[in-house]
Amino acid sequence: MTRTEMPLLAAIVDVLRRHLPQAELSRFAPEARLNEDLALDSIMLLQLFVHLELEHGLAVPEDAVVGDDLQRVEDLVVLLQRWQEELAS
């Protein structure tokens, strides 16, 4: 993870700890699979996006989630970083 990706990773783990306690946080790592390792289903993933936006100011376009292949935590971090860069330009 790069220095710019670390705050995104911290925001994800913060939301999971506070709002999605059923997630398997003991297996949390950048390479952890969202569904198989962390036990996040599609509804939980949407909840994660909502809390990231409301509490951490990370804009998450609604239509972007549908088209992207999110398998691992690192995929989510890269996607969030790309969205923030696109919004900043």
C-alpha positions as CSV (number, residue, x, y, z in Angstrom):
1,M,0.0,0.0,0.0
2,T,1.2,3.5,-0.8
3,R,1.0,6.5,1.5
4,T,-2.0,7.8,-0.3
5,E,-3.8,4.4,0.1
6,M,-3.2,4.1,3.8
7,P,-5.9,6.6,4.9
8,L,-8.4,4.8,2.7
9,L,-7.6,1.5,4.2
10,A,-7.9,3.0,7.7
11,A,-11.3,4.5,6.7
12,I,-12.5,1.1,5.5
13,V,-11.5,-0.7,8.7
14,D,-13.0,2.1,10.8
15,V,-16.4,1.7,9.1
16,L,-16.3,-2.1,9.4
17,R,-15.5,-2.0,13.1
18,R,-18.2,0.5,14.0
19,H,-21.0,-0.4,11.6
20,L,-20.5,-3.9,10.3
21,P,-19.5,-5.9,13.4
22,Q,-20.5,-9.2,11.6
23,A,-17.6,-8.7,9.2
24,E,-14.6,-11.1,9.9
25,L,-12.1,-8.4,10.9
26,S,-9.6,-10.9,12.2
27,R,-8.9,-11.7,8.5
28,F,-8.7,-8.1,7.4
29,A,-5.7,-7.3,5.1
30,P,-5.3,-5.6,1.7
31,E,-5.4,-9.0,0.0
32,A,-8.4,-10.2,1.9
33,R,-11.4,-11.2,-0.2
34,L,-14.5,-9.1,0.6
35,N,-17.0,-11.9,0.4
36,E,-15.0,-15.1,1.2
37,D,-12.6,-13.7,3.9
38,L,-14.5,-10.8,5.4
39,A,-18.0,-12.2,4.9
40,L,-19.4,-9.0,3.2
41,D,-22.4,-9.6,1.1
42,S,-23.7,-7.0,-1.4
43,I,-25.9,-5.2,1.1
44,M,-23.1,-4.9,3.6
45,L,-20.9,-3.6,0.8
46,L,-23.5,-0.9,0.1
47,Q,-23.6,0.0,3.8
48,L,-19.8,0.3,3.7
49,F,-20.0,2.8,0.8
50,V,-22.7,4.8,2.5
51,H,-20.7,5.1,5.7
52,L,-17.5,5.9,3.9
53,E,-19.2,8.8,2.1
54,L,-21.1,10.1,5.2
55,E,-18.4,9.8,7.8
56,H,-15.2,10.0,5.8
57,G,-16.2,12.3,2.9
58,L,-15.3,9.7,0.3
59,A,-17.6,10.3,-2.6
60,V,-18.9,7.0,-4.1
61,P,-20.8,7.3,-7.4
62,E,-23.8,5.0,-7.4
63,D,-23.3,3.6,-10.8
64,A,-19.6,3.0,-10.3
65,V,-20.2,0.2,-7.8
66,V,-22.3,-1.9,-10.2
67,G,-19.7,-2.0,-13.1
68,D,-16.6,-2.6,-11.1
69,D,-15.3,-6.0,-10.1
70,L,-14.5,-5.7,-6.4
71,Q,-13.0,-8.9,-5.1
72,R,-10.4,-7.8,-2.5
73,V,-9.9,-5.0,0.0
74,E,-7.0,-3.7,-2.2
75,D,-9.5,-3.5,-5.2
76,L,-11.8,-1.3,-3.1
77,V,-8.9,0.9,-2.0
78,V,-7.7,1.4,-5.6
79,L,-11.3,2.2,-6.7
80,L,-11.8,4.7,-3.9
81,Q,-8.5,6.4,-4.7
82,R,-9.5,6.6,-8.4
83,W,-12.9,8.1,-7.6
84,Q,-11.3,10.7,-5.3
85,E,-8.8,11.7,-8.0
86,E,-11.5,11.9,-10.7
87,L,-13.6,14.2,-8.4
88,A,-10.7,16.4,-7.7
89,S,-9.9,17.0,-11.4
